[in-house]
Amino acid sequence: MNEEVETIGDYLERMITEGYIDKDCRPIKCHICENTDIEGRNYMYEDFALIIEYEMFCKPCNVSIGRWSYGNWEA
């Protein structure tokens, strides 16, 4: 039982190569249906002006495919 485990670096590189995320981990297409029709939702604001968090959703699947928080995308 000698399975090769994919590192997070390898996983991110594969997601970039396959076109699911860009180099900043921003979602480009859905990992379920591979559609590029995505939109931002669930915006959180600080002092009613500054966006501090939001999620990207695949419109056809209605599934969250990424989250931006305090300047960084979560993989």
C-alpha positions as CSV (number, residue, x, y, z in Angstrom):
1,M,0.0,0.0,0.0
2,N,2.3,2.7,-1.3
3,E,0.0,5.6,-2.4
4,E,1.5,8.8,-3.7
5,V,0.0,11.8,-1.9
6,E,-0.5,15.1,-3.7
7,T,1.0,18.1,-1.9
8,I,-0.9,21.3,-1.6
9,G,1.6,22.9,-4.0
10,D,1.0,20.2,-6.6
11,Y,-2.7,20.5,-6.1
12,L,-2.7,24.2,-6.7
13,E,-0.4,23.9,-9.7
14,R,-2.8,21.3,-11.2
15,M,-5.8,23.5,-10.5
16,I,-4.1,26.4,-12.3
17,T,-3.0,24.2,-15.2
18,E,-6.5,22.8,-15.6
19,G,-8.0,26.3,-15.6
20,Y,-10.0,26.2,-12.4
21,I,-8.1,29.0,-10.6
22,D,-5.6,31.7,-11.6
23,K,-2.2,32.1,-10.0
24,D,-3.8,34.1,-7.1
25,C,-6.2,31.2,-6.5
26,R,-9.2,33.3,-7.8
27,P,-11.8,30.9,-9.2
28,I,-12.2,30.9,-13.0
29,K,-14.5,27.9,-13.5
30,C,-16.6,25.5,-11.6
31,H,-14.9,22.3,-10.5
32,I,-18.3,20.4,-10.8
33,C,-19.7,21.5,-14.1
34,E,-16.7,23.4,-15.5
35,N,-18.9,26.4,-16.3
36,T,-17.3,29.8,-16.3
37,D,-20.6,31.6,-15.4
38,I,-19.6,32.6,-11.9
39,E,-20.6,35.6,-9.6
40,G,-19.7,37.1,-6.3
41,R,-22.1,36.7,-3.4
42,N,-22.3,37.0,0.4
43,Y,-20.3,40.2,0.6
44,M,-19.2,41.3,4.1
45,Y,-18.4,45.0,4.6
46,E,-16.4,46.9,7.2
47,D,-17.8,50.3,8.0
48,F,-20.4,49.9,5.2
49,A,-17.8,50.6,2.5
50,L,-14.8,48.3,2.5
51,I,-15.3,44.7,1.3
52,I,-13.6,42.3,3.7
53,E,-15.0,38.9,2.5
54,Y,-17.1,37.4,-0.3
55,E,-17.7,34.1,-2.1
56,M,-17.7,33.2,-5.7
57,F,-20.6,30.9,-6.8
58,C,-21.2,28.9,-10.0
59,K,-24.5,30.2,-11.3
60,P,-25.7,27.0,-12.9
61,C,-24.7,24.7,-9.9
62,N,-25.4,27.4,-7.2
63,V,-22.3,26.1,-5.4
64,S,-19.6,28.1,-3.7
65,I,-16.3,27.6,-5.6
66,G,-14.1,30.1,-3.7
67,R,-13.8,32.6,-0.9
68,W,-11.9,35.8,-0.7
69,S,-11.1,37.1,2.8
70,Y,-9.0,40.0,3.9
71,G,-7.0,40.1,0.7
72,N,-6.5,36.4,0.0
73,W,-8.3,33.7,-1.8
74,E,-8.8,30.4,0.0
75,A,-8.1,27.3,-2.0
